[in-house]
Amino acid sequence: MSKKNQSFAVSLKKANDQVQVFVDDQEIGLIEESQGAYKATLGKQVVIASAQSEDEALQALLSSYNLYY
Protein backbone atom coordinates (compact mmCIF):
# COMPACT_ATOMS: atom_id res chain seq x y z
CA MET A 1 0.00 0.00 0.00
CA SER A 2 1.25 3.48 -0.67
CA LYS A 3 0.54 7.07 0.25
CA LYS A 4 2.56 9.88 -1.39
CA ASN A 5 5.91 8.11 -1.75
CA GLN A 6 5.50 6.16 1.48
CA SER A 7 4.90 2.45 1.87
CA PHE A 8 2.77 0.76 4.50
CA ALA A 9 2.37 -2.89 5.46
CA VAL A 10 -1.25 -4.03 5.49
CA SER A 11 -2.20 -7.25 7.24
CA LEU A 12 -5.47 -9.06 7.87
CA LYS A 13 -6.37 -11.24 10.84
CA LYS A 14 -9.52 -13.35 10.83
CA ALA A 15 -11.32 -13.69 14.14
CA ASN A 16 -14.76 -15.29 14.37
CA ASP A 17 -16.99 -13.73 11.69
CA GLN A 18 -14.88 -10.64 11.14
CA VAL A 19 -11.56 -9.63 9.63
CA GLN A 20 -9.37 -7.13 11.47
CA VAL A 21 -7.41 -4.80 9.16
CA PHE A 22 -4.00 -3.58 10.35
CA VAL A 23 -1.69 -0.95 8.85
CA ASP A 24 1.86 -1.11 10.20
CA ASP A 25 0.63 -3.36 13.05
CA GLN A 26 -2.07 -0.89 14.19
CA GLU A 27 -5.71 -1.86 13.79
CA ILE A 28 -7.59 0.59 11.58
CA GLY A 29 -10.87 -1.20 10.96
CA LEU A 30 -13.03 -4.29 10.67
CA ILE A 31 -14.75 -6.18 7.88
CA GLU A 32 -17.83 -8.20 8.86
CA GLU A 33 -20.00 -10.53 6.80
CA SER A 34 -23.74 -10.50 7.29
CA GLN A 35 -26.31 -12.22 5.08
CA GLY A 36 -23.98 -12.44 2.08
CA ALA A 37 -22.86 -8.79 2.18
CA TYR A 38 -19.76 -7.30 3.72
CA LYS A 39 -19.58 -4.21 5.94
CA ALA A 40 -16.35 -2.28 6.54
CA THR A 41 -15.93 0.06 9.49
CA LEU A 42 -13.17 2.55 10.17
CA GLY A 43 -13.34 3.22 13.88
CA LYS A 44 -17.07 3.72 14.49
CA GLN A 45 -17.77 5.01 10.98
CA VAL A 46 -19.28 2.62 8.43
CA VAL A 47 -17.29 2.96 5.20
CA ILE A 48 -19.33 0.56 3.07
CA ALA A 49 -22.37 -1.36 4.22
CA SER A 50 -23.11 -3.68 1.32
CA ALA A 51 -19.93 -4.73 -0.45
CA GLN A 52 -20.28 -7.85 -2.59
CA SER A 53 -16.91 -9.28 -1.55
CA GLU A 54 -14.36 -9.06 1.22
CA ASP A 55 -11.91 -7.55 -1.27
CA GLU A 56 -14.35 -4.77 -2.21
CA ALA A 57 -14.88 -3.95 1.47
CA LEU A 58 -11.10 -3.91 2.03
CA GLN A 59 -10.54 -1.55 -0.92
CA ALA A 60 -13.21 0.84 0.39
CA LEU A 61 -11.69 0.75 3.86
CA LEU A 62 -8.16 1.43 2.62
CA SER A 63 -9.36 4.19 0.29
CA SER A 64 -11.08 5.99 3.14
CA TYR A 65 -7.84 5.65 5.09
CA ASN A 66 -6.13 7.34 2.09
CA LEU A 67 -4.16 4.26 1.06
CA TYR A 68 -4.21 2.99 -2.48
CA TYR A 69 -3.56 -0.51 -3.74
C-alpha positions as CSV (number, residue, x, y, z in Angstrom):
1,M,0.0,0.0,0.0
2,S,1.3,3.5,-0.7
3,K,0.5,7.1,0.2
4,K,2.6,9.9,-1.4
5,N,5.9,8.1,-1.8
6,Q,5.5,6.2,1.5
7,S,4.9,2.4,1.9
8,F,2.8,0.8,4.5
9,A,2.4,-2.9,5.5
10,V,-1.3,-4.0,5.5
11,S,-2.2,-7.2,7.2
12,L,-5.5,-9.1,7.9
13,K,-6.4,-11.2,10.8
14,K,-9.5,-13.4,10.8
15,A,-11.3,-13.7,14.1
16,N,-14.8,-15.3,14.4
17,D,-17.0,-13.7,11.7
18,Q,-14.9,-10.6,11.1
19,V,-11.6,-9.6,9.6
20,Q,-9.4,-7.1,11.5
21,V,-7.4,-4.8,9.2
22,F,-4.0,-3.6,10.4
23,V,-1.7,-0.9,8.8
24,D,1.9,-1.1,10.2
25,D,0.6,-3.4,13.0
26,Q,-2.1,-0.9,14.2
27,E,-5.7,-1.9,13.8
28,I,-7.6,0.6,11.6
29,G,-10.9,-1.2,11.0
30,L,-13.0,-4.3,10.7
31,I,-14.8,-6.2,7.9
32,E,-17.8,-8.2,8.9
33,E,-20.0,-10.5,6.8
34,S,-23.7,-10.5,7.3
35,Q,-26.3,-12.2,5.1
36,G,-24.0,-12.4,2.1
37,A,-22.9,-8.8,2.2
38,Y,-19.8,-7.3,3.7
39,K,-19.6,-4.2,5.9
40,A,-16.3,-2.3,6.5
41,T,-15.9,0.1,9.5
42,L,-13.2,2.6,10.2
43,G,-13.3,3.2,13.9
44,K,-17.1,3.7,14.5
45,Q,-17.8,5.0,11.0
46,V,-19.3,2.6,8.4
47,V,-17.3,3.0,5.2
48,I,-19.3,0.6,3.1
49,A,-22.4,-1.4,4.2
50,S,-23.1,-3.7,1.3
51,A,-19.9,-4.7,-0.4
52,Q,-20.3,-7.8,-2.6
53,S,-16.9,-9.3,-1.6
54,E,-14.4,-9.1,1.2
55,D,-11.9,-7.5,-1.3
56,E,-14.4,-4.8,-2.2
57,A,-14.9,-4.0,1.5
58,L,-11.1,-3.9,2.0
59,Q,-10.5,-1.6,-0.9
60,A,-13.2,0.8,0.4
61,L,-11.7,0.8,3.9
62,L,-8.2,1.4,2.6
63,S,-9.4,4.2,0.3
64,S,-11.1,6.0,3.1
65,Y,-7.8,5.7,5.1
66,N,-6.1,7.3,2.1
67,L,-4.2,4.3,1.1
68,Y,-4.2,3.0,-2.5
69,Y,-3.6,-0.5,-3.7
